[in-house]
Amino acid sequence: MIVKGVEKVGMGAIGFIKWAVVVLAGLIVVAGVSAFVFYRMGLRPVDRDNESLVAIDIPSGESTAAIARRLRDAELIRNDRVFVVYARLNSERVSIQAGRHELSPSWSVSEIIERLSEATRADTFEVTFIPGSTIMDVREVLAGHGFSDAEIDAAFNAVSDHPVLRYRPVGAGAEMEEFVVGASLEGYIFGETYQFVVGASAEMIVRRALDELYQVIEENDLVARFRAVGERFGLEYEMNIHEALILASVIQKEVADWDEARQVAQVFLTRLAVGMPLGADPTFKYVANMMGVPWDIHLDSPYNTRIHAGLMPGPIAMPGLRVLLALADPAEGDYLFFVAGDDGITRFSRTLAEHEWLTQQYCRVLCFEIW
């Protein structure tokens, strides 16, 4: 009797499970149908009868989610999540372009995305900062796009809250601000070509270049990699981002070739480790240019690595991606000297005597020209 009772209970439990499965399946079907209906509704025009056009500016580098919110706020689409899903499902066929687009609430999501995928070059412009450029070069580029000195000064002052600048020590580069406004940003404005919508402000341009450096640091894990480089060479201090930008800026001015940059990085890191001055001519030339005085190898400034050991207070130029990655992965070796020859070849040596001989043999022009 007990066994039969158990069997009856078991059969009842099985029946309940079957019923629960059926109910659950039904709920899944209902949920799926509801989601499908919601998705289809979200693709429809906001107002089929309203054929007016609305101008929408899509900044360069803006995410699909941000674009969707922008369109939703302009009442051009019904639902931003539906827009994002549709854009991702069709990413191989369409690609949203930066610029000014004229869109209508009478269009469906598919029509809007098709229009957003059309180039609008007439409504955009490009700004190029070349790796190796200085903050004075940045000012010239911005002025060339029609910005006044006051607008450029305001842009530099307005970006002090940018997250990438948390790597910059308090007061770093302040001494150069006396000569050029924005000098404390030296090395942080990343060298690249950027596209902007017509009407973009100088601040938007500067922030975009800072965004790019921040992204490069994050994507390439440079904080950890530079710290490891400092430990590898036995430096007395941690090789943080600011210090790395300083050293990379010097390498950038000396040489930009990938393999040579890695070896030059090894030379400079070894010099820092043993307490030798970097001895880089671009450093005293940089500070002379900023101060508006003639180049002088004996110029007394903490930026002059001919007469002062260690790193300068700040970078002397904007390092490019290749040089940053070279510094994050220096070549092996124990070289202490290098010279760029007239033939374009950089030669490395371990002793001063060897270095002087190589200089006399292969650098008869470049080593005596004013850079």
Summary of the structure (lengths in Angstrom):
residues: 371
radius of gyration: 30.0
end to end distance: 104.6
largest distance: 110.4
contacts: 1121
relative contact order: 0.09
helix: 53%
strand: 8%
